[in-house]
Amino acid sequence: MKVRTEHIKESVREYSFVEPAGSFPILQEMESAGECSFTGPVQVAFKACREMDHYRVEGELAVPVQLTCSRCLCCFSKSVASRFTIFFREGVAAQEDDDELELAEQDLISTSFSGDEIDLMPEIAEQVALEIPVKPLCSDTCKGLCPACGADLNRDGCSCTVEQKPTKFAVLKDFKVRS
């Protein structure tokens, strides 16, 4: 999705688009690596406006994904949603100084563009990728798998007894301080 800067110089413009997840190279890589599976298109709605020396894009996105729980290894579906604000500056080159530079919050959410169009596709893909959990859980109360027999503890109980091996600190269990 590209936005022509001449359309947003004078007033705030609203946009929306629906794009298949396969249109984003970053999201394709995530699917190829087995991190997740996108089960629907990326839906984006945003407003764009010009502010002094930059363009502000604020919006929200949503995409349905299928993930694998990191505790019980079951597949589950989830809708990933995000609100975002990105500042676009025309032709700003990165500084190559070795000195330390303190960044403001606005610097962390800004990027540059050249020409008369702002390409939002890389930033939208980045927003989606940031919302995919590194260790997805099917629920906060997921019990996971039994370490001995591998049974899904959410569905079945197991009769395994988990032996607690004595640790090096077990000798301190009966330690009493005398005063």
C-alpha positions as CSV (number, residue, x, y, z in Angstrom):
1,M,0.0,0.0,0.0
2,K,1.5,3.3,-1.1
3,V,0.2,6.7,-0.1
4,R,0.9,9.7,-2.3
5,T,2.2,12.6,-0.3
6,E,0.4,15.2,-2.4
7,H,-2.9,13.8,-1.2
8,I,-2.2,14.3,2.5
9,K,-0.4,17.7,2.5
10,E,-3.6,19.7,3.1
11,S,-5.8,17.5,5.2
12,V,-6.1,14.2,7.1
13,R,-7.0,11.3,4.9
14,E,-8.4,8.0,5.9
15,Y,-7.4,4.7,4.2
16,S,-8.1,1.1,4.6
17,F,-6.9,-2.0,2.7
18,V,-7.0,-5.8,2.9
19,E,-3.9,-7.6,1.8
20,P,-3.0,-11.3,1.8
21,A,-0.3,-12.2,4.3
22,G,1.7,-13.7,1.4
23,S,2.2,-10.2,0.0
24,F,4.6,-9.4,2.9
25,P,8.0,-11.1,2.6
26,I,8.6,-11.0,6.3
27,L,5.4,-12.8,7.0
28,Q,6.2,-15.4,4.3
29,E,9.5,-16.0,6.1
30,M,7.7,-16.5,9.4
31,E,5.3,-19.1,7.8
32,S,8.2,-20.9,6.1
33,A,10.1,-21.1,9.4
34,G,7.0,-22.6,11.1
35,E,6.5,-19.8,13.6
36,C,2.8,-19.4,12.6
37,S,0.3,-19.8,9.8
38,F,-1.7,-16.8,8.6
39,T,-5.3,-18.0,8.1
40,G,-6.7,-14.8,6.6
41,P,-5.7,-11.4,5.1
42,V,-4.1,-8.5,6.9
43,Q,-6.7,-5.8,7.5
44,V,-5.4,-2.3,8.0
45,A,-7.2,1.0,8.6
46,F,-5.2,4.2,9.1
47,K,-5.2,8.0,9.0
48,A,-2.4,10.0,7.4
49,C,-1.5,13.6,7.7
50,R,1.3,16.1,7.3
51,E,2.8,17.7,10.4
52,M,5.5,20.3,10.0
53,D,8.5,18.4,8.7
54,H,7.1,14.8,8.7
55,Y,4.0,12.7,7.9
56,R,2.1,10.9,10.7
57,V,0.4,7.6,10.0
58,E,-1.9,6.3,12.8
59,G,-4.0,3.2,12.6
60,E,-4.7,-0.3,13.5
61,L,-4.4,-3.7,12.0
62,A,-5.7,-7.2,12.5
63,V,-4.9,-10.6,11.0
64,P,-6.0,-14.2,12.0
65,V,-3.2,-16.6,12.7
66,Q,-2.8,-20.2,13.8
67,L,-0.1,-20.8,16.4
68,T,1.3,-23.8,18.2
69,C,1.2,-23.6,22.0
70,S,4.8,-23.8,23.5
71,R,3.6,-25.8,26.5
72,C,1.2,-28.4,25.2
73,L,2.0,-28.3,21.4
74,C,-1.7,-27.9,20.4
75,C,-2.6,-25.7,17.5
76,F,-4.9,-22.8,18.2
77,S,-6.3,-19.8,16.4
78,K,-5.9,-16.2,17.5
79,S,-6.5,-12.8,16.0
80,V,-3.5,-10.6,16.2
81,A,-4.3,-6.9,16.5
82,S,-2.1,-3.8,16.9
83,R,-2.4,-0.1,17.1
84,F,0.4,1.9,15.6
85,T,1.8,5.3,15.0
86,I,4.7,5.8,12.5
87,F,6.4,9.1,11.5
88,F,7.8,9.3,8.0
89,R,10.5,11.8,7.2
90,E,11.5,12.6,3.7
91,G,15.1,11.7,2.8
92,V,16.5,11.6,6.3
93,A,19.8,9.6,6.2
94,A,21.0,7.6,9.1
95,Q,23.9,9.1,11.0
96,E,27.1,7.1,10.9
97,D,28.8,8.6,14.0
98,D,30.5,6.4,16.5
99,D,29.3,8.7,19.3
100,E,26.4,7.8,21.5
101,L,23.1,9.3,20.5
102,E,20.1,9.6,22.7
103,L,16.9,8.9,20.8
104,A,13.5,10.3,21.7
105,E,10.4,8.2,21.5
106,Q,9.4,9.8,18.2
107,D,12.8,8.7,16.7
108,L,12.1,5.1,17.6
109,I,8.9,5.0,15.6
110,S,10.0,7.0,12.6
111,T,11.4,6.0,9.3
112,S,12.4,7.7,6.1
113,F,11.1,7.7,2.5
114,S,12.1,9.3,-0.8
115,G,10.0,10.5,-3.7
116,D,6.4,11.4,-3.6
117,E,5.0,8.1,-2.2
118,I,5.2,6.5,1.2
119,D,5.3,2.7,1.0
120,L,3.6,1.3,4.1
121,M,4.0,-2.4,3.4
122,P,7.4,-2.9,5.2
123,E,6.1,-1.1,8.3
124,I,2.8,-3.0,8.4
125,A,4.6,-6.3,8.1
126,E,6.9,-5.3,10.9
127,Q,3.9,-4.4,13.1
128,V,2.4,-7.8,12.5
129,A,5.7,-9.6,13.2
130,L,6.1,-7.7,16.5
131,E,2.7,-8.9,17.6
132,I,3.3,-12.6,17.0
133,P,4.3,-14.1,20.4
134,V,7.7,-15.7,20.7
135,K,6.3,-18.4,23.1
136,P,2.6,-18.6,22.3
137,L,0.2,-20.1,24.8
138,C,-3.2,-21.5,24.1
139,S,-4.3,-20.1,27.5
140,D,-2.7,-18.6,30.5
141,T,-3.7,-21.7,32.5
142,C,-2.2,-24.2,30.1
143,K,-0.6,-27.1,32.1
144,G,1.6,-28.4,29.3
145,L,2.8,-31.9,28.8
146,C,3.9,-34.4,31.4
147,P,7.7,-34.5,31.4
148,A,7.7,-38.3,32.0
149,C,5.0,-39.7,29.7
150,G,4.2,-36.8,27.4
151,A,0.4,-36.7,28.2
152,D,-1.4,-33.5,27.6
153,L,-2.2,-32.4,31.2
154,N,-5.0,-30.1,30.0
155,R,-7.0,-33.1,28.7
156,D,-5.9,-36.1,30.7
157,G,-4.3,-36.6,34.1
158,C,-1.4,-38.9,34.3
159,S,-0.3,-41.3,37.0
160,C,3.4,-40.6,36.6
161,T,5.2,-39.8,39.8
162,V,7.8,-37.1,39.3
163,E,10.8,-37.8,41.4
164,Q,12.3,-34.8,42.9
165,K,16.1,-35.2,42.7
166,P,17.9,-33.9,45.7
167,T,19.7,-30.6,45.0
168,K,23.0,-29.4,46.4
169,F,21.0,-27.2,48.7
170,A,18.9,-30.0,50.2
171,V,21.4,-30.2,53.1
172,L,20.3,-26.7,54.1
173,K,16.7,-27.9,54.7
174,D,17.3,-28.7,58.3
175,F,19.8,-25.9,58.9
176,K,19.0,-23.7,62.0
177,V,20.7,-20.5,62.9
178,R,21.6,-20.2,66.5
179,S,21.8,-16.8,68.0
